[in-house]
Amino acid sequence: MRGLIGKKIGMTRLFDDEGRSYPVTLVEAGPCYITQIKSLNKDGYSALQIGYSETKQRKLSKPKQGHLKNLLVRIDMG
């Protein structure tokens, strides 16, 4: 499965050599973080939980802070 995690930052138009206009959505992708790994042996299925963007710790609930305290891996999209 392939996908893109990001935030829409705007719209614009691109023009080809013949002057045709194409609408384009601008997306800011990354940084993405792996926040949890599920394994077939332990959980019964394989999966990754991905987090996008950074936020201030004070804006997170205590349970979310506990879940994210051992942040596993940052994925560089560039």
C-alpha positions as CSV (number, residue, x, y, z in Angstrom):
1,M,0.0,0.0,0.0
2,R,1.3,3.4,-0.9
3,G,0.1,6.8,0.3
4,L,1.0,10.3,1.2
5,I,0.6,12.0,4.6
6,G,0.7,15.7,4.5
7,K,-1.1,19.0,4.9
8,K,-2.7,21.0,2.1
9,I,-1.0,24.4,1.9
10,G,-2.6,25.9,-1.2
11,M,-3.6,25.7,-4.8
12,T,-2.0,27.0,-8.0
13,R,-1.9,26.5,-11.7
14,L,0.8,25.1,-14.0
15,F,1.0,25.9,-17.7
16,D,2.4,23.6,-20.4
17,D,4.3,24.7,-23.6
18,E,1.0,25.1,-25.5
19,G,-0.6,27.4,-22.8
20,R,-2.9,24.8,-21.3
21,S,-3.6,25.3,-17.6
22,Y,-3.6,22.5,-15.0
23,P,-4.8,23.0,-11.4
24,V,-2.3,21.8,-8.8
25,T,-2.7,21.2,-5.1
26,L,0.4,22.0,-3.0
27,V,1.0,19.5,-0.2
28,E,3.6,19.8,2.6
29,A,4.7,16.2,3.2
30,G,6.7,15.2,6.3
31,P,8.3,14.9,8.6
32,C,6.6,11.6,9.5
33,Y,7.3,9.5,12.6
34,I,6.8,5.9,13.3
35,T,5.0,6.0,16.6
36,Q,4.1,2.3,17.1
37,I,5.0,-1.0,15.5
38,K,2.5,-3.9,15.7
39,S,3.9,-7.4,15.1
40,L,2.3,-10.6,13.9
41,N,3.6,-12.6,16.9
42,K,2.6,-10.2,19.6
43,D,-0.5,-8.4,18.2
44,G,-1.8,-10.9,15.7
45,Y,-1.2,-8.6,12.7
46,S,1.6,-6.4,11.3
47,A,1.2,-2.7,11.1
48,L,2.9,0.7,11.6
49,Q,1.3,3.7,13.2
50,I,2.6,6.9,11.6
51,G,2.5,10.4,13.1
52,Y,2.7,13.6,11.1
53,S,4.0,16.9,12.2
54,E,5.3,18.1,15.6
55,T,3.3,19.7,18.4
56,K,4.1,21.1,21.8
57,Q,4.0,18.7,24.7
58,R,1.7,20.8,26.7
59,K,-1.0,20.5,24.0
60,L,-1.1,16.7,24.4
61,S,-3.1,14.7,26.9
62,K,-1.2,12.6,29.5
63,P,-2.1,9.3,27.7
64,K,-0.8,10.7,24.4
65,Q,2.4,11.9,26.0
66,G,2.9,8.4,27.4
67,H,2.2,6.8,24.1
68,L,4.7,9.0,22.3
69,K,7.5,9.2,24.9
70,N,9.4,6.4,23.2
71,L,9.1,7.8,19.7
72,L,10.7,5.2,17.5
73,V,11.9,6.5,14.1
74,R,11.7,9.7,12.1
75,I,11.1,9.2,8.4
76,D,12.8,11.8,6.2
77,M,10.6,12.5,3.2
78,G,13.2,14.6,1.4
